[in-house]
Amino acid sequence: MTPLDGLTDLRTVGIIVGLALVSVLTRCFFFLTNKTWSLPDWAQRGLQYAPIAALSAVVLPEVVMSQGHLLASWADARLYGAAAGALMFFWRRDVLLTIAAGMSVYLPLHIGLNW
C-alpha cells in the first residue's frame, strides 16, 4: 500500500463530483435564466436534418460494410433487406411495415442461404 492510495480515492471522488456538476449546470443552463432564448433560423433549419443524418451515419455503414471493409459481393442479405425496407417505406410510409418487409427478406436469405 502506497501513501498515495488515499489521495487517489479522494481525487477520483473529486473528479466524479466535478463532472456531475458540469453536467447538471450545462443541462440546466436554459432553466436558470428567465430570458427567452431561441435558435437562429439557420440553426433550426439544420436541426430538421439532424435525425436523418445521424440515422444514415449509423445504419449505412452497417449495411454496406463488413469487418471494416466494403462488401465484396452482392451475396449479402443486408443489402436486399435494406432495399426491401426502403421500398416499403417509400410505398406505405409505415415504420412497422418497413421493419417487417426488411426482416422478411433478410432472414430467409441470412438463415436459409447463409448469406
C-alpha positions in Angstrom: 0.0 0.0 0.0 1.5 3.3 -1.0 0.9 6.7 0.7 -0.9 8.0 -2.4 -3.8 5.4 -2.3 -6.0 7.6 -0.1 -5.2 10.6 -2.3 -6.1 8.7 -5.4 -9.5 7.8 -4.0 -10.1 11.4 -3.0 -9.0 12.6 -6.4 -11.4 10.1 -8.1 -14.3 11.3 -5.9 -13.5 14.9 -6.7 -13.4 14.2 -10.5 -16.7 12.5 -10.3 -18.4 15.3 -8.4 -16.8 17.9 -10.7 -18.1 16.1 -13.8 -21.6 15.7 -12.2 -21.7 19.5 -11.5 -20.6 20.4 -15.0 -23.2 18.0 -16.5 -26.0 19.4 -14.3 -25.1 23.0 -15.0 -24.9 22.5 -18.8 -28.2 20.6 -18.9 -30.0 23.2 -16.6 -28.5 26.3 -18.2 -31.7 27.1 -20.1 -33.8 26.8 -16.9 -31.5 29.1 -14.8 -32.4 32.2 -16.9 -35.7 33.9 -17.2 -34.9 35.5 -20.5 -36.5 33.8 -23.6 -34.0 32.2 -25.9 -34.4 30.9 -29.4 -32.1 29.4 -32.0 -31.3 31.4 -35.2 -33.3 30.3 -38.3 -30.3 28.7 -39.9 -29.8 26.5 -36.8 -33.4 25.5 -36.7 -33.3 24.5 -40.4 -30.1 22.5 -39.8 -31.7 20.6 -36.8 -34.5 19.4 -39.1 -31.9 17.3 -41.0 -30.0 16.1 -37.9 -32.1 12.9 -37.2 -31.9 11.6 -40.7 -28.2 12.4 -40.9 -27.5 10.6 -37.7 -29.6 7.6 -38.7 -27.8 7.3 -42.0 -24.4 7.7 -40.4 -25.2 4.7 -38.1 -27.2 2.4 -40.5 -25.5 2.9 -43.8 -22.0 1.6 -42.7 -23.7 -1.5 -41.1 -25.4 -2.3 -44.4 -22.5 -1.8 -46.9 -19.5 -2.8 -44.7 -18.3 -6.0 -43.0 -15.3 -6.2 -40.8 -14.4 -2.6 -41.6 -14.3 -3.2 -45.4 -16.9 -2.6 -48.2 -18.8 -5.7 -49.2 -17.0 -7.6 -52.0 -20.1 -9.5 -53.1 -23.7 -8.9 -53.8 -24.5 -12.1 -51.9 -25.2 -10.3 -48.6 -28.7 -10.4 -47.1 -28.3 -7.0 -45.5 -28.3 -5.3 -49.0 -31.6 -6.9 -50.0 -33.2 -6.5 -46.6 -32.4 -2.8 -46.6 -33.6 -2.3 -50.1 -36.9 -4.1 -49.3 -37.3 -2.0 -46.2 -36.6 1.2 -48.1 -39.1 0.3 -50.9 -41.8 -0.5 -48.3 -41.2 2.8 -46.5 -41.4 4.9 -49.7 -44.5 2.9 -50.7 -46.5 2.9 -47.5 -44.7 5.4 -45.1 -45.2 3.0 -42.2 -42.2 2.1 -39.9 -43.7 -1.2 -38.7 -44.2 -2.4 -42.3 -40.7 -1.2 -43.2 -39.2 -3.4 -40.4 -41.4 -6.3 -41.4 -40.6 -6.1 -45.0 -36.8 -5.8 -44.4 -36.7 -8.6 -42.0 -38.9 -10.9 -44.1 -36.3 -10.5 -46.9 -33.2 -10.5 -44.7 -34.0 -13.6 -42.5 -34.6 -16.2 -45.3 -31.5 -15.0 -47.1 -29.3 -15.0 -44.0 -30.6 -18.2 -42.4 -31.6 -20.1 -45.5 -28.8 -19.3 -47.9 -26.2 -18.4 -45.2 -25.5 -15.0 -46.7 
